[in-house]
Amino acid sequence: MVDKDELTAFYRQELEASIIGYLADRLGTGFREAMRLYYGSKLSTLIESGANGIDNLDYKNLAEDLIENEGILAGQP
């Protein structure tokens, strides 16, 4: 039987990887810069804690929200 906590951790890792990949493509930056932006954001803290089920939202919407709310402009992170 699969451990629920392990499955949740795996899902969050995949969500974070998808967000970072999307940010790199959307902003035209490398993965390191996208990781810096993501892990330095409030969004990463919210996803890690699972606050309000935020980790169940679409990665593209979350990434776009990060760009908008963190003041990151496309091509100018």
N, C-alpha and C positions, 0 to 999 in steps of 0.2 A: 504494500500500500504506500502511496506517495504521501510524504509529510507536507501538510498544508503550508507550514512556514518556509520550507525549502522551495515549494512551488511559487509562493508569493515572492520570495527573493529572486528566483530565476526570472519571473515575469517583470519585475522592476528593473533588473539588469538589462533585459531585452528592450524595455521601454526607454531607458536611458540611452542605450546604444542607438536606438532609432531616432531619438531627439537629437543627439549629437551629430549623427550622419546627416539628418535633415538640415540642421544649422550650418554645417560645413558646406553643403550644396547651396543652400539658400543665400548664405552670406558670401560665398566664394572664398572661404578661408580653409585652412588645413584643419585636420582633426584635432590637433593640439590646441589651436585657438578656439575651436568649437567646444572642446572639453573645458577649457579655462572659463569660457563664458557660461557654460551650463553649470559647472560645479561651483562657480562663484555667484550663482543666482539664488533667489528665494525659492524658485521652482524646484531646484534639486532637494532642498530641505523639505518642502512639502511632499514631494514624491517619496522621499526616504521614510517619512513618518506616516505616509498613507492618509494624510489629512483630508477629511471630507470626501474620500473616495477619488481624489484627484488622479490617482494612478490608474483609474479605469477609463480616462478620457483618451481621445485619439492623439497620437504623438505629434501630428502636424499641427493640430489646434494648440497643443501645449507649447510647441516651439514658436508658433506665431505669437502666442500670448507673451512668451518670454521676450521676444523681439520688441513687441509693442510696449510692454510694461517696464522693461529694463532700459528702454531708450536706445536700443541697438538698431542702427540703420543699416540697411543692406549695403554691403561693400565697405562699410565703415564701422567695424565692431569696436 
